[in-house]
Amino acid sequence: MFSLILDNKQSIGQATGNVFSGNFKDQAISWQFGAGLDIKKLSIDARYELGLSKLNKDGYPPTKLNLFTIRLGYRIF
């Protein structure tokens, strides 16, 4: 997965411009995997995102994004 990092140094226009020009230095890259299950009208998904790139660099301890997400859905129609 690819995420744009926006802050006071980088706007959405600058971030997308960097991506299209091949500059991924200030963006976040991660690996996602998960599974889903549908039972009649009920849907359950679980996903884990494992960060591959460090988010902060300016003298702070290195931090990578690791995220676990659970989604629950109900089909109306």
Residue frames as qw, qx, qy, qz and C-alpha x, y, z in Angstrom:
[[0.000, 0.890, 0.456, 0.000, 0.00, 0.00, 0.00],
 [0.418, 0.233, 0.014, 0.878, 1.11, 3.50, -0.67],
 [0.202, -0.843, -0.457, 0.197, 0.16, 6.52, 1.49],
 [0.303, 0.664, -0.002, 0.684, 0.79, 10.20, 0.94],
 [0.480, -0.472, -0.431, 0.601, 2.25, 12.01, 3.96],
 [0.083, 0.769, 0.227, 0.592, 0.86, 15.53, 4.23],
 [0.504, -0.567, -0.346, 0.552, 2.18, 18.09, 6.69],
 [0.014, 0.930, 0.069, -0.360, 3.20, 21.73, 6.80],
 [0.258, -0.541, 0.580, 0.551, 6.16, 20.93, 4.49],
 [0.049, -0.011, 0.857, 0.512, 4.22, 19.02, 1.82],
 [0.557, 0.236, 0.169, -0.778, 0.77, 19.74, 0.33],
 [0.780, 0.251, 0.558, -0.133, -1.44, 17.28, -1.58],
 [0.612, 0.780, -0.079, -0.104, -0.30, 18.78, -4.89],
 [0.046, 0.746, -0.664, 0.024, 3.37, 18.42, -4.00],
 [0.582, -0.224, 0.767, -0.147, 2.87, 14.85, -2.75],
 [0.801, 0.430, 0.405, -0.099, 1.08, 13.68, -5.88],
 [0.438, 0.850, -0.286, -0.066, 3.62, 15.49, -8.06],
 [0.218, -0.617, 0.755, -0.046, 6.45, 13.66, -6.26],
 [0.725, 0.039, 0.675, -0.128, 4.72, 10.31, -6.81],
 [0.738, 0.639, 0.203, -0.079, 4.17, 10.86, -10.53],
 [0.321, 0.841, -0.435, 0.033, 7.80, 11.96, -10.95],
 [0.856, 0.112, -0.476, 0.167, 9.06, 8.82, -9.14],
 [0.124, 0.444, -0.560, 0.689, 10.15, 10.49, -5.88],
 [0.710, -0.447, -0.503, -0.208, 8.87, 8.24, -3.07],
 [0.405, 0.221, -0.572, 0.678, 11.22, 9.55, -0.36],
 [0.178, -0.115, 0.419, -0.883, 8.58, 11.47, 1.64],
 [0.730, -0.120, -0.277, -0.614, 5.76, 8.92, 1.29],
 [0.529, -0.306, 0.720, -0.330, 4.77, 5.86, 3.37],
 [0.623, 0.222, -0.663, -0.351, 4.92, 2.36, 1.88],
 [0.506, -0.260, 0.704, -0.425, 3.45, -0.67, 3.63],
 [0.266, 0.027, -0.923, -0.276, 2.39, -4.25, 3.04],
 [0.600, -0.080, 0.291, -0.741, -1.27, -5.19, 3.64],
 [0.340, -0.010, -0.915, -0.219, -2.83, -8.58, 4.01],
 [0.448, -0.035, 0.493, -0.745, -6.11, -9.83, 5.39],
 [0.055, -0.197, -0.958, -0.202, -9.15, -12.02, 5.01],
 [0.440, -0.027, 0.070, -0.895, -12.88, -11.59, 4.75],
 [0.048, 0.206, 0.975, -0.061, -15.94, -13.68, 5.41],
 [0.435, -0.071, -0.179, -0.879, -19.50, -13.23, 4.11],
 [0.027, 0.229, 0.951, -0.204, -22.35, -15.01, 5.92],
 [0.147, 0.727, 0.670, 0.032, -25.70, -14.28, 4.26],
 [0.144, 0.913, 0.182, 0.337, -26.04, -10.47, 4.65],
 [0.511, -0.832, 0.161, 0.145, -23.22, -10.05, 7.18],
 [0.716, 0.562, -0.219, 0.352, -19.67, -9.24, 6.09],
 [0.607, -0.757, 0.168, 0.173, -16.57, -9.36, 8.32],
 [0.692, 0.596, -0.208, 0.350, -13.08, -8.34, 7.17],
 [0.624, -0.716, 0.132, 0.285, -9.79, -8.26, 9.06],
 [0.640, 0.675, -0.096, 0.354, -6.69, -6.56, 7.68],
 [0.639, -0.623, 0.063, 0.448, -3.17, -5.93, 8.94],
 [0.454, 0.858, -0.089, 0.222, -0.90, -3.20, 7.57],
 [0.793, -0.383, 0.063, 0.469, 2.83, -3.63, 8.13],
 [0.139, 0.969, -0.120, -0.165, 4.84, -0.45, 7.59],
 [0.875, 0.188, 0.079, 0.439, 7.96, -0.73, 5.45],
 [0.374, 0.554, -0.069, 0.741, 9.12, 2.89, 5.52],
 [0.356, -0.351, -0.494, 0.712, 9.99, 5.08, 8.50],
 [0.030, 0.850, 0.486, 0.200, 7.59, 7.96, 9.12],
 [0.190, -0.979, 0.068, 0.010, 9.74, 10.38, 11.14],
 [0.829, 0.304, -0.115, 0.456, 13.36, 11.13, 10.46],
 [0.144, 0.792, -0.174, 0.568, 14.38, 14.42, 12.10],
 [0.089, 0.447, -0.667, 0.589, 16.23, 13.09, 15.16],
 [0.721, -0.238, 0.283, -0.586, 13.25, 11.18, 16.58],
 [0.470, -0.166, 0.867, -0.003, 13.19, 7.42, 17.15],
 [0.220, 0.087, -0.732, -0.640, 12.27, 5.57, 13.93],
 [0.522, 0.223, 0.586, -0.578, 8.54, 4.87, 13.71],
 [0.137, -0.002, -0.816, -0.562, 6.77, 2.58, 11.25],
 [0.619, -0.043, 0.059, -0.782, 3.02, 2.34, 10.79],
 [0.156, -0.048, -0.986, -0.022, 1.57, -0.99, 11.97],
 [0.480, 0.005, 0.138, -0.866, -2.21, -1.12, 11.90],
 [0.043, 0.192, 0.980, 0.024, -4.85, -3.80, 12.49],
 [0.404, 0.066, -0.061, -0.911, -8.35, -3.10, 11.11],
 [0.166, 0.286, 0.942, -0.061, -11.62, -4.98, 11.52],
 [0.324, 0.052, -0.228, -0.917, -14.62, -4.08, 9.38],
 [0.247, 0.319, 0.886, -0.228, -18.18, -5.21, 9.91],
 [0.259, 0.120, -0.334, -0.899, -20.83, -4.70, 7.24],
 [0.429, 0.349, 0.776, -0.303, -24.45, -5.51, 6.63],
 [0.032, 0.090, 0.651, 0.753, -25.94, -5.74, 3.12],
 [0.379, 0.292, 0.377, -0.793, -29.29, -3.95, 2.92],
 [0.702, 0.429, -0.102, -0.559, -30.36, -5.00, -0.60]]
